[in-house]
Amino acid sequence: TSNVSVMGFDSTDVNSAEEYWSKYSEDFTAGLGELKYEEEGTDTTLCGLPAKKYIYTVSVGGVDYKFMQIVCYAQNTAIFTSQPEVYVFTYTALADRYDEHIEDVIYMADGMTLEK
């Protein structure tokens, strides 16, 4: 009923977490439908670096899912390439069960580090 994932990729087409979200949230909307925001671009950290947090609910096939995505633009800490990188931490759960694991999820996000 819940899932956590972390993605990292080079960032040659965006220059900030906000720019990433602006560019790719349209793809989320096209694929999932309207995003009903609880938080949109709240300042936070990921791996000790400045980041933006987005919490939203979306209905898919009549089932409500709640997402928390933390987006970090890492300019001088690239691990995978020599380019700046974007890291996206995502927690997804059934909306009515989101709170069951949120403390553990926050603990995981807070404990992340970047190491080469």
Backbone torsions as a table, in degrees:
resi	resn	phi	psi	omega
1	THR	NA	-2.4	176.0
2	SER	-149.9	164.1	-174.1
3	ASN	-154.9	143.1	172.6
4	VAL	-124.5	135.2	175.0
5	SER	-140.3	155.1	176.4
6	VAL	-133.2	130.1	177.8
7	MET	-122.8	143.6	173.4
8	GLY	-134.5	137.7	-179.8
9	PHE	-156.4	158.0	-179.5
10	ASP	-68.8	155.0	-171.4
11	SER	-125.6	78.7	178.2
12	THR	-92.1	-11.1	-175.8
13	ASP	-113.1	-1.4	175.0
14	VAL	-137.1	156.7	-176.7
15	ASN	-123.4	11.9	178.2
16	SER	-167.8	165.7	176.1
17	ALA	-64.0	-39.7	179.6
18	GLU	-63.5	-40.9	179.5
19	GLU	-66.8	-39.1	175.3
20	TYR	-58.1	-50.0	-176.9
21	TRP	-63.0	-43.4	179.9
22	SER	-59.5	-41.1	-177.2
23	LYS	-74.1	-43.5	-170.8
24	TYR	-98.4	-15.2	177.9
25	SER	-65.2	-25.9	174.7
26	GLU	-62.4	-36.7	177.1
27	ASP	-66.3	-40.2	177.8
28	PHE	-60.7	-45.5	-178.8
29	THR	-63.1	-41.8	179.6
30	ALA	-63.9	-37.6	-177.8
31	GLY	-85.7	-31.0	-173.3
32	LEU	-110.9	-24.4	-173.2
33	GLY	105.4	-170.3	-175.7
34	GLU	-61.4	132.7	175.8
35	LEU	-92.7	121.2	178.7
36	LYS	-98.8	104.1	-172.2
37	TYR	-77.7	137.5	167.1
38	GLU	-101.5	-38.4	173.4
39	GLU	-137.8	138.4	-178.6
40	GLU	-135.8	98.1	177.0
41	GLY	80.1	32.6	177.9
42	THR	-69.4	136.7	177.1
43	ASP	-65.8	134.3	176.7
44	THR	-156.3	-166.2	174.9
45	THR	-134.1	158.4	171.9
46	LEU	-144.5	127.4	-177.8
47	CYS	59.4	29.1	179.9
48	GLY	78.0	5.8	-178.5
49	LEU	-110.9	152.4	177.2
50	PRO	-57.7	141.2	-178.3
51	ALA	-150.4	173.5	177.0
52	LYS	-123.4	140.1	-178.9
53	LYS	-113.1	136.2	178.4
54	TYR	-126.9	123.3	175.6
55	ILE	-121.0	125.9	-177.0
56	TYR	-151.4	160.5	176.7
57	THR	-117.0	143.9	176.9
58	VAL	-141.1	144.8	179.3
59	SER	-102.7	124.7	179.1
60	VAL	-124.3	115.7	-179.9
61	GLY	59.8	32.0	179.6
62	GLY	83.0	2.9	178.3
63	VAL	-110.3	130.0	-179.7
64	ASP	-88.8	128.5	176.0
65	TYR	-117.0	143.9	177.5
66	LYS	-116.2	134.4	-177.2
67	PHE	-118.9	144.5	164.2
68	MET	-125.2	122.5	176.4
69	GLN	-123.2	130.8	175.2
70	ILE	-112.5	122.2	-175.6
71	VAL	-112.8	126.0	-179.4
72	CYS	-123.8	128.8	173.5
73	TYR	-101.0	115.2	-175.9
74	ALA	-110.4	103.9	-173.2
75	GLN	-81.4	-37.3	-173.8
76	ASN	-119.9	22.8	-178.2
77	THR	-128.8	27.3	-174.9
78	ALA	-54.4	132.5	179.4
79	ILE	-104.8	-45.6	-172.6
80	PHE	-85.7	-31.7	-178.1
81	THR	-142.1	178.6	175.8
82	SER	-86.2	-2.6	179.6
83	GLN	-84.5	159.4	169.0
84	PRO	-57.8	153.9	-176.7
85	GLU	-129.4	155.3	174.1
86	VAL	-113.7	134.7	175.5
87	TYR	-118.1	133.8	-179.3
88	VAL	-126.3	116.0	175.7
89	PHE	-98.5	123.4	-176.7
90	THR	-125.7	129.9	171.1
91	TYR	-116.6	127.5	179.6
92	THR	-127.2	137.4	177.9
93	ALA	-153.6	160.1	168.3
94	LEU	-56.7	135.1	-173.1
95	ALA	-54.4	-40.0	-177.1
96	ASP	-78.0	-4.2	179.1
97	ARG	-120.4	5.0	-177.2
98	TYR	-53.6	-45.0	-174.9
99	ASP	-70.1	-16.2	-177.3
100	GLU	-60.5	-33.7	-175.6
101	HIS	-120.8	4.8	-172.0
102	ILE	-60.6	-36.4	178.9
103	GLU	-62.9	-42.6	177.6
104	ASP	-65.6	-39.6	-179.7
105	VAL	-64.8	-44.2	178.1
106	ILE	-62.9	-39.9	176.8
107	TYR	-59.6	-43.7	178.4
108	MET	-62.9	-47.4	-178.6
109	ALA	-62.8	-42.2	-179.5
110	ASP	-65.9	-28.1	-177.2
111	GLY	-89.0	-2.6	-178.1
112	MET	-70.5	145.0	174.8
113	THR	-135.7	158.5	174.4
114	LEU	-106.1	125.9	177.6
115	GLU	-134.9	137.8	179.0
116	LYS	-83.8	NA	NA
